[in-house]
Amino acid sequence: MNIDDVKRLTGIATNEVKMNQAKAVVETFIGRIESEIAGRDLEWFERMVAWQVAYMTENDIFTTANVESIRQDDSTVKFNKNFSVSPLVITATRHLSWKVAVGQVQMSPWVSHRAIPEWYLW
């Protein structure tokens, strides 16, 4: 993954520092470092890093207070609990092979029901 890949996937220009920060955030979130990831999971990892760079461009995750809500007078403001990780990264995590529950079949939404072998449908 390099700076050009981030630009191609998100349209956002970045630098090595921001990309390394985003990579560290994604690695922490998914529980694996890049050298432990291969194949299809590596493609998802690269997309997640690009999306995290884009998210960090708009959100300063290192200085934002970790609060769930703020109350003043009669008003309450509730915040997303996971403010440091891009919503796209959270969604993409479901596609990682080690995050799929045992016995759960993960299929592309473009695969038709008829493409599944009959012996698989009990």
Buried (B, 14 or more C-beta within 10 A) or exposed (E): BEBEBBBEBBEBEBEEEBBEBBBBBBBEBBEBEBEEBEEEBEEBBBBBBBBBBBBBBEBEBEEEEEEEEEEEEEEEEEEEEEEBBBEBBBEBBEBBEEBEEEEEEEEEEEEEEEEEEEEEEE
